[in-house]
Amino acid sequence: MHNQNQNIRWEVKKEYNLGLDFAILNNKLRGRFDYYKRKVDDLIYDISVSQPPAIHDRTTMNIGSMQNEGYEFELNYNAVNTSDWNYTTTLVASHNKSRLNSLWGSQTFSDRKWFPAPGSPGNAVRLFPGQDIGRFFIWQFAGFTDDGQWMLYDQNGDAFDVTERNKTIADKRFIGNGIPRLQLSWNHAVSYKNWDASVYMRSWLGYDVFNMINMYYSLSNVQGQNVLRTAYEEHRDIRGEKELSDYWLEKGNFLKIDVISLGYTFKKSWIGPLQNLRLYATGRDLFVFTKYSGLDPEVNINGLEPGFEERNAYPKTRTFMVGLQANF
Amino acid sequence: MKTTIKITITACFLAVFAGCIKLEQEFYSQVTPQTFFQSEKDILAAVNRPFTHARWYMGEDRWRLQEYTADNFAITTKGRHWYNGGENERYHYHRWTVDEGWIWGAWRGTLMGVALALDAKTDLEPLDYSRFALTDEDKAAHLNQLNTLVAYFYMRGLDYFGGMPIFTTLEGENLPRSTDQELFSHIESILQEAIPLLNKKEGGEPEQGAIRQAAAVAMLAQLYFNAEAYIGRPMYQESLELAQGIVDGQYGVYALDASWNGPHGFNNDRSPEIIWSIPSAFNRLQYDWFYADFYHYNSRLYFNQDMGGNNGAHLTPSRRPDSTLYRSAFNLGAPYEKFSDGDLRKRPYRFLGNGNYEGMFINGPHTTSAGAVIVGGEEYNNQPLVFRDQVGRFSEVGPGRRFGSVNELTSRMADGEENTGVRLVKVPIPTLAENTLRWGADNPVIRLAEIYYMLAECKWRLGDQAGAATLINEVRKRNFPNQVDPNPVTVANLDKYRFLDEWSIEFLGEGRRRTDLIRWDAFTTESWWDHQPSNSNHLKRFPVPTEAIAGNNSLEQNPGY
């Protein structure tokens, strides 16, 4: 039994919530607004520790204190409500910001998100008290040399060729933001007589995604496996090994059409003993509108390492369903 | 119009009362240091745990840092294999970064070794040995073996990184790094204290991994031997006295082995040359990490074995693609041709049966013991596999191919092929027919030949060139038929480069090359195959890895990183 931690405590969460619910225009327009501030003390994570005194290099510890602050806003508008027509639309918006307040003990920072081999790219996240969660701690790309080597900015803002001078941790900087500033969802539901239809859309705005798939598979020096087309096109003259830099950061902004569905409910007089019979067709995960070049900009945005599209991302599939709903 | 506005304000606290969140545990059984020790066997289990860590520590990342950054070994890129994200090139060209995996493995492995040894000490120190029919001397020997092991790990750490945090117990918190001098003195005082309390080898008994007196003396001699690199102050006289004492038998009975492969063979636990070794045995703890790195996918046919290789590492080449020797181009490296032609070790490795074998290399045509051709699977797919002491894309030479003739070939880290480079077989490998011998050779960590060479170098540096030459020749002669050395060391030919060659020849692949190059101030100032000197003094130390600083922010980075 080593790396025991006899002092481990429960995480402690304190939350303040200010909410406003309203309904106006004869309940045609209803809404909700919530502002929250959440403080989590004694966050529990596996973390790098000093050895000795620890035997192994990682221990589960209460690593520090973090806060989340944000709002959620929901608006529901029943715009049309006649005997034949009904149309309701719902908009939900939310914003969240997380910040690390403190780290344990004498620690002033802690590095995470070790990038795997091949190569030794390093860590892409640094926890730093007072810094927002979701920033990338990486080198800043400064271009390529004529013979295809990487150039990065040093700590003074001067560009250097990585084959001429070794990069250092001091040259790294906090860049970008892996947590969306705004998450939106918008639902429309319309019905006409026995027909009904709905569309559900979602959007994340104002964040960056670290495209690990491009980083690992889009350079021409990758051997013995399939690579992306870019390795033979815009990257064909790059000779140098991949660098953990903002070259691989992209805007993640997207609009997704998650669901479109159409239904028809049969008249009671047609269906004999049944209570209800509805025929419907639904399409899921139908369209993504984004300039992001990876597989899916909807990456993990929770925890201490948000905003990375991992190499094991699995492509989403479009799903179509036709169904019959019967109630007896 | 009806308007309702409802305002809710909630402030919610997840209240914390120590009583209601404390998990009360009921133990049905438990093992603590107070209840664990029931017999001598349990004591030995505790003493040996850090030694099993040492077994792992001697190989892999620590070995790689010593050899792939130096002039004797390289992992070239072989077509689609072994580019590994540029890792091998960065070490060979001395362009490593603070994020490199091997460097982290060396830091972590070193301090984990210290931690395990301190942990075992913490358990054993309060123990009453008389309960187990053991004496206080037994206890002192155990504790001082652990202390010596701590000193060993710290000395390796000093070699790789300079000052490290000095821990003497596992109580307490993160510590900052010590200075080089503080760590040096700490190692020195541990060893000085341990030496009189360790057992002496009587002679004849096999080595089973325990640290005896001579091993601790040898470590102290190594510390002084490299003191100029460690603390900027040469201490060759101090090293000489200790090495002389071991050679004179003051610290136990040792002798040079009569045969070159005695210290490396299957029964090397009985070699009189071994001062400290890590035991290895078939299907137990095995010293085998290198097999996959060194040997070709099809070399199992050569060895008549069932183990798979990944075909990575080989000796740096002695010859250019046009077959001329590199000798005029640089003094270091070219390890294979540093061996004289009559040297028994220069023969191809062959297992002869009954635990006997000859030769130490794989070179030239690859055939089975029956003489059948072994074919390749990459550049030489289904063609005979012929290993060369050269690096170049020979498969791309010829009419209509990329290169018109071998004169156009480049020889760089990027230019390997599946048959590139001579392969070292220092640890013997039996055929399947005698498979119980497999990994039966212990890993010789310290052997008397090293003490001879250390003593020789100290003498040479202190002005006794003749004495130095005699000592080296005494080791050399066993490598030749009838002990007739065609190229003995002489006062006239023994210079810096000959010394480095002698270290290379006798200790090829024993994980010490970088240290030797640094002691001779050659690591950053000399060229070797596909390597230009950086003249950057800071590269003699590796950086403190990022992962270590992540766990302990008080660690200060080495200059230059």
Interface residues (C-beta under 8 A of the other chain):
Chain A: H2 R9 W10 V12 K13 K14 E15 Y16 N17 L18 G19 L20 D21 F22 A23 I24 L25 N26 I47 S48 V49 S50 Q51 P52 P53 A54 I55 H56 D57 G105 S106 Q107 T108 F109 S110 D111 R112 W114 A117 P118 G119 S120 P121 G122 N123 T163 N166 K167 T168 I169 N221 Q223 G224 G240 E241 K242
Chain B: M1 K2 T3 T4 I5 K6 I7 T8 I9 T10 A11 C12 F13 L14 V16 I21 T77 G79 R80 H81 Y83 N84 G85 G86 E87 R90 R95 W96 T97 V98 D99 E100 G101 R108 L111 M112 V114 A115 L116 L118 D119 P165 F167 L170 E171 G172 E173 N174 L175 T546 E547 A548 I549 A550 G551 N552 N553 S554 Q557 Y561
